């Protein structure tokens, strides 16, 4: 009797293990394989990030929050098990982790390839790592033109004079979702949060990189009211990012036609619709990069 129970238990455990391995295998094939051997957060003393094609300055990171953020960004360097990495390419960004035991570990990447432990791998989510590192650590360096003042506000139709101003910290309780804008005062500033009604939120801010006042609209139950402008379909762009849980989100970027100045970035997350409305200038990449930053923190 005992042997029968033991055999049944062993068979059950084997089935559970097989199912788990199957799920893990499917996730690896679909989402990519994590890099093995990355240092633990508590073992890192500081991090240096270099981007030679943009600046000779070395970004030295020593605060716990920034080190944690840098380490989380390496999660976007999962690699494709079945794709061969380009052998003639060069890294764009190098991240060096200095450990508390006096040693260091270096990881490098460009849009398609990651270098780790003397090996190269083809990145599964191409361009995402570079876009996020640019947006978080190098946007100020990527700025090409001097800032100017008095840019007119580009506002959505949802804003009303009697909108309720709320704090960002209250969003999770009052609107059911937390929205985090880039915490870099040389990129994003003057944020104001308006709860238009129970289903609509409006956030205004100034983007110093694109040099434009922008409006972020968020609608619950996917009922977003957008400006009825005409857009040049030949200039449409698609950007992709992943949430904290790994959900893939596609951001659609549209440019107003007939020399219009509006740029519109839209995406969806569960029951919410998002839109950023800003000014279309020579370098307006910071608007979709703001969208990726928001998505990364969902």
C-alpha positions in Angstrom: 0.0 0.0 0.0 2.8 2.4 1.0 4.7 1.6 -2.2 1.6 2.3 -4.3 1.2 5.7 -2.6 4.9 6.5 -3.1 4.8 5.5 -6.7 1.7 7.7 -7.2 3.4 10.6 -5.5 6.6 10.2 -7.6 4.5 10.0 -10.8 2.6 13.2 -9.8 5.9 15.1 -9.1 7.3 14.0 -12.4 4.2 15.2 -14.2 4.4 18.6 -12.4 8.1 18.9 -13.3 7.5 18.1 -16.9 4.7 20.7 -17.1 6.9 23.3 -15.5 9.8 22.6 -17.8 7.4 22.8 -20.8 6.0 26.2 -19.7 9.5 27.5 -19.1 10.7 26.2 -22.5 7.8 27.9 -24.3 8.5 31.2 -22.5 12.1 31.0 -23.4 11.3 30.4 -27.1 8.7 33.1 -27.1 10.4 35.8 -25.0 14.1 34.9 -25.1 16.6 33.4 -22.8 17.9 35.4 -19.8 21.7 36.1 -19.5 23.2 33.8 -16.9 25.6 35.0 -14.2 24.5 38.7 -13.9 25.5 40.1 -10.5 23.0 40.4 -7.7 21.9 43.9 -6.7 23.3 43.6 -3.2 26.7 42.7 -4.6 27.1 45.8 -6.8 29.0 48.8 -5.5 28.5 51.1 -8.5 27.8 51.0 -12.2 29.5 52.9 -15.1 27.7 53.3 -18.5 29.4 54.5 -21.6 28.0 55.5 -25.0 31.0 56.6 -27.0 29.1 57.5 -30.2 27.1 60.0 -28.2 29.4 61.3 -25.5 32.8 60.8 -24.0 31.4 61.2 -20.5 31.1 58.1 -18.4 27.8 57.9 -16.5 28.8 56.9 -13.0 25.9 55.4 -11.0 26.2 54.9 -7.2 22.7 55.4 -5.8 20.8 52.2 -4.9 17.7 53.2 -7.0 19.8 53.9 -10.1 21.8 50.7 -9.8 18.6 48.7 -9.4 17.2 50.5 -12.5 20.3 49.8 -14.5 20.3 46.1 -13.5 16.6 45.8 -14.4 17.3 47.2 -17.9 19.5 44.1 -18.6 16.3 42.1 -18.5 15.7 43.5 -22.0 18.8 41.7 -23.2 17.2 38.3 -23.4 18.6 36.5 -26.4 17.1 34.3 -29.2 18.3 30.7 -28.9 17.9 30.1 -32.6 19.3 33.2 -34.1 23.0 33.8 -34.8 24.5 37.0 -33.5 26.1 39.4 -36.0 29.9 38.8 -35.9 31.0 42.1 -37.6 28.9 44.5 -35.4 30.3 46.7 -32.7 28.7 47.6 -29.3 27.0 50.9 -28.8 26.6 50.9 -25.0 28.7 49.3 -22.3 27.7 48.8 -18.7 30.3 47.9 -16.1 29.2 46.7 -12.7 31.8 47.2 -10.0 31.3 44.6 -7.2 31.9 45.0 -3.5 34.5 42.2 -3.6 36.7 44.4 -5.9 35.9 42.6 -9.2 33.8 43.9 -12.1 31.5 42.5 -14.8 30.9 44.1 -18.2 28.0 43.8 -20.5 27.8 45.5 -23.9 25.1 45.8 -26.5 23.9 47.4 -29.7 20.4 47.3 -31.2 20.6 43.6 -32.2 23.5 42.0 -30.3 24.7 41.6 -26.7 28.2 40.8 -25.5 28.4 38.9 -22.2 31.1 36.6 -20.8 33.1 36.6 -24.0 30.2 35.5 -26.1 27.8 37.2 -28.4 24.0 36.6 -28.5 21.2 37.9 -30.8 18.9 40.0 -28.8 15.2 38.9 -28.9 13.7 42.4 -28.3 15.8 44.4 -30.7 16.4 48.1 -30.0 14.4 48.1 -26.7 17.5 48.1 -24.4 19.3 50.9 -26.4 16.1 53.0 -26.5 15.5 52.7 -22.7 19.1 53.4 -21.8 19.1 56.4 -24.1 15.9 57.7 -22.7 16.9 57.2 -19.0 20.6 58.0 -19.0 21.6 59.8 -22.2 18.7 62.0 -23.5 20.4 65.2 -22.4 23.5 64.2 -24.4 21.4 63.3 -27.4 19.9 66.7 -27.5 21.0 68.4 -30.7 19.4 71.9 -30.6 19.3 74.6 -27.9 16.2 74.9 -25.8 13.8 77.8 -26.4 10.9 79.1 -24.3 7.3 80.0 -24.8 6.3 76.8 -26.7 2.5 76.8 -27.0 0.6 74.1 -25.0 -0.6 71.2 -27.1 -3.7 70.1 -25.2 -6.2 67.4 -25.7 -9.9 67.9 -25.9 -10.5 66.2 -22.5 -9.0 69.0 -20.4 -11.6 71.2 -18.6 -11.2 74.2 -16.4 -12.8 72.4 -13.5 -10.6 69.3 -13.8 -9.5 68.0 -10.5 -5.8 68.3 -9.9 -4.4 65.3 -8.0 -1.0 64.0 -6.9 0.8 61.3 -8.9 0.9 59.1 -5.7 -2.9 59.1 -5.6 -3.4 57.6 -9.1 -3.4 53.9 -8.1 -6.2 54.6 -5.6 -8.3 57.1 -7.6 -7.8 55.9 -11.1 -6.7 52.2 -10.6 -3.3 52.5 -12.2 0.1 54.1 -11.4 1.7 56.2 -14.2 5.4 57.1 -13.8 7.0 59.8 -16.0 10.8 59.9 -16.5 12.4 61.2 -13.3 14.9 63.4 -15.0 14.4 67.2 -14.6 16.5 67.9 -17.7 14.0 65.8 -19.8 10.6 66.1 -18.2 9.3 68.9 -15.9 6.3 70.8 -14.8 4.0 67.7 -14.6 0.4 68.4 -13.6 -2.2 65.6 -13.1 -5.9 66.2 -13.8 -8.6 63.7 -13.0 -11.1 64.8 -15.6 -13.7 62.2 -14.5 -13.7 58.7 -13.1 -12.7 57.3 -16.5 -10.3 60.0 -17.9 -7.0 61.3 -16.8 -4.9 64.1 -18.3 -1.2 64.8 -17.5 0.5 67.9 -18.9 4.3 68.3 -18.9 7.2 70.0 -20.7 9.6 67.8 -22.7 12.9 69.7 -22.9 14.4 67.3 -25.5 11.7 67.9 -28.1 11.2 71.4 -26.6 7.5 71.1 -26.5 4.6 71.1 -24.0 3.0 67.7 -24.1 -0.3 66.2 -23.0 -0.7 62.6 -21.9 -4.3 61.3 -22.0 -5.3 58.1 -20.3 -8.8 56.6 -20.6 -10.3 53.7 -18.7 -12.5 51.3 -20.6 -10.8 52.2 -23.9 -12.9 55.3 -24.6 -10.2 57.8 -25.5 -11.3 61.1 -27.2 -8.5 62.1 -29.6 -8.1 65.2 -31.8 -9.5 64.6 -35.3 -6.4 65.4 -37.3 -5.1 64.0 -40.6 -1.9 62.1 -40.4 0.8 61.2 -42.9 0.6 57.4 -43.1 4.0 57.1 -44.8 5.6 58.5 -41.7 3.9 56.1 -39.2 6.3 54.5 -36.7 6.0 51.5 -34.4 7.9 51.3 -31.1 7.7 48.3 -28.7 8.2 48.0 -25.0 7.5 45.5 -22.2 5.7 46.0 -18.9 7.1 44.9 -15.5 5.3 41.6 -16.0 6.7 41.1 -19.5 3.6 42.1 -21.5 4.5 43.4 -24.9 3.1 46.8 -25.8 3.2 48.4 -29.3 3.2 52.2 -29.5 1.9 53.7 -32.7 3.5 57.1 -33.6 1.7 59.4 -36.1 2.8 62.6 -37.7 0.3 65.2 -38.8 0.1 65.7 -42.5 0.3 68.9 -44.6 3.2 70.3 -42.6 1.2 70.1 -39.4 3.0 70.2 -36.1 1.2 67.6 -34.1 2.8 64.2 -33.2 0.6 61.5 -31.6 1.8 58.4 -29.8 -0.9 55.9 -28.8 -1.0 52.5 -27.1 -3.2 50.2 -25.0 -2.6 48.4 -21.7 -5.4 46.1 -20.4 -8.5 48.2 -20.1 -6.6 51.5 -20.5 -5.9 53.6 -23.6 -3.0 56.0 -23.7 -2.1 58.9 -26.0 0.8 61.5 -25.9 0.2 64.6 -27.9 3.2 66.8 -28.6 4.9 68.9 -31.2 6.5 67.2 -34.3 10.0 68.6 -34.7 13.2 67.4 -36.3 14.0 65.2 -33.3 10.8 64.0 -31.7 12.0 60.6 -30.5 11.8 61.5 -26.9 7.9 61.4 -27.1 7.8 57.6 -27.9 10.7 57.1 -25.5 8.5 58.7 -22.8 5.8 56.2 -23.8 8.3 53.3 -23.4 9.4 54.6 -20.0 5.7 54.7 -18.9 5.2 51.1 -20.2 8.3 49.9 -18.5 6.8 50.9 -15.2 3.3 49.5 -15.7 
